[in-house]
Amino acid sequence: MKPVHALVLTLALTSAPLPALASGALAVGETGNIARDGVSVGVSEDRATRAEAREEALQICRTAEGVSQAARNKCTIVQDFQHGCVSVYADKQPRTPGFGWGYASTPLRAKWDALYACREAAGSGGTCELIGTSCD
């Protein structure tokens, strides 16, 4: 009888519906001259589908305030994510080129990658600050 119970339990577990995977996306818009035009960013998380996540991230990026229209027009998806994190750092001083983003399986690693990218772009005089981190 024990083998029958084990078999029934196994079948019940394997036939149960799997939870839906959440999707996220990061969109970035930049012209190549961040010091002049700024950079636009859009992040979506916890969406039912990859397409929904991408659409929302692009919409946020294309309507961001405080950024040039030229930067908003360049918005494109740079990272899709599930079970991961994206992080964004920027130098908030006016007319500076510092900007970076990172993607990793943990928030700490995503922050580290984004900070490194920002510091590389900003140069020795830049001051990179965390803009945000999002995990899905």
C-alpha positions in Angstrom: 0.0 0.0 0.0 2.8 2.5 0.7 4.0 2.5 -2.9 0.4 3.3 -4.1 0.3 6.3 -1.6 3.7 7.5 -2.8 2.6 7.3 -6.4 -0.7 9.2 -5.7 1.2 11.9 -3.9 3.8 12.2 -6.7 1.0 12.5 -9.3 -0.8 15.1 -7.2 2.3 17.2 -6.9 3.4 17.0 -10.5 -0.1 17.7 -11.9 -0.7 20.8 -9.7 -0.6 24.1 -11.7 2.6 25.9 -11.5 2.7 29.6 -10.3 3.0 32.2 -13.0 6.4 33.7 -13.4 6.6 37.4 -13.1 8.4 39.4 -15.7 10.3 42.7 -15.6 12.0 45.0 -18.1 14.4 47.9 -18.1 14.2 50.6 -20.8 16.9 53.2 -21.3 16.9 56.2 -23.7 20.2 58.0 -24.4 21.5 59.9 -27.4 25.2 59.2 -26.7 25.6 62.7 -25.1 24.3 62.2 -21.5 25.9 65.5 -20.4 23.8 67.4 -22.9 20.6 65.4 -23.3 20.3 63.4 -20.0 19.1 59.8 -19.9 15.6 58.5 -19.6 14.9 55.3 -17.7 11.8 53.1 -17.4 11.5 50.0 -15.2 8.6 47.6 -14.9 8.3 44.6 -12.6 5.9 41.9 -11.6 4.0 41.8 -14.9 2.3 38.7 -16.2 4.1 38.5 -19.5 7.4 39.7 -21.0 5.5 41.7 -23.6 3.5 43.5 -20.9 6.7 44.3 -18.9 8.4 45.6 -22.0 5.5 47.8 -23.0 5.2 49.4 -19.5 9.0 50.0 -19.2 9.0 51.7 -22.6 6.0 53.8 -21.7 7.6 55.0 -18.5 10.9 55.8 -20.3 9.1 57.7 -23.1 7.2 59.9 -20.7 9.9 60.6 -18.1 10.1 64.2 -16.9 13.3 66.3 -16.6 14.9 64.6 -19.6 15.3 65.9 -23.2 12.8 64.7 -25.8 15.8 63.5 -27.8 16.7 61.0 -24.9 13.0 59.9 -24.5 12.8 59.2 -28.3 15.7 56.8 -28.0 14.1 54.6 -25.3 14.7 50.9 -26.0 14.6 47.7 -23.9 18.1 46.9 -22.5 17.2 44.1 -20.1 14.4 41.7 -19.6 14.4 39.9 -16.2 12.7 37.2 -14.2 14.0 36.2 -10.8 16.6 38.9 -10.9 17.3 42.5 -10.1 18.2 45.7 -12.0 19.8 48.7 -10.5 20.5 52.2 -11.8 23.0 54.8 -10.7 23.6 58.3 -12.0 25.7 61.4 -11.3 23.0 63.9 -10.4 25.3 66.9 -11.0 24.0 68.9 -14.1 25.8 68.3 -17.4 27.7 65.2 -16.3 28.0 61.9 -18.2 27.7 59.5 -15.2 25.1 56.8 -15.7 25.1 53.0 -15.3 22.8 50.1 -14.9 23.3 46.5 -13.8 21.5 43.3 -13.8 22.2 40.3 -11.5 20.5 37.6 -9.5 20.8 39.6 -6.2 20.1 43.3 -5.5 23.6 43.8 -4.0 25.3 42.5 -7.2 23.0 44.5 -9.4 23.9 47.7 -7.4 27.6 46.9 -7.6 27.5 46.4 -11.4 25.5 49.6 -11.9 27.8 51.7 -9.6 30.8 50.4 -11.5 29.3 51.3 -14.9 28.4 54.8 -13.6 31.8 55.5 -12.2 33.4 54.4 -15.5 31.2 56.8 -17.4 31.5 59.7 -14.9 35.3 59.6 -14.6 37.3 60.7 -11.6 35.2 63.7 -10.8 31.8 62.0 -10.9 29.6 61.4 -7.9 27.3 58.4 -8.7 24.1 58.0 -6.6 21.6 55.2 -6.5 18.5 56.0 -8.5 16.8 52.7 -7.8 16.8 48.9 -7.6 14.0 46.7 -8.7 13.8 42.9 -8.3 11.3 40.4 -9.8 
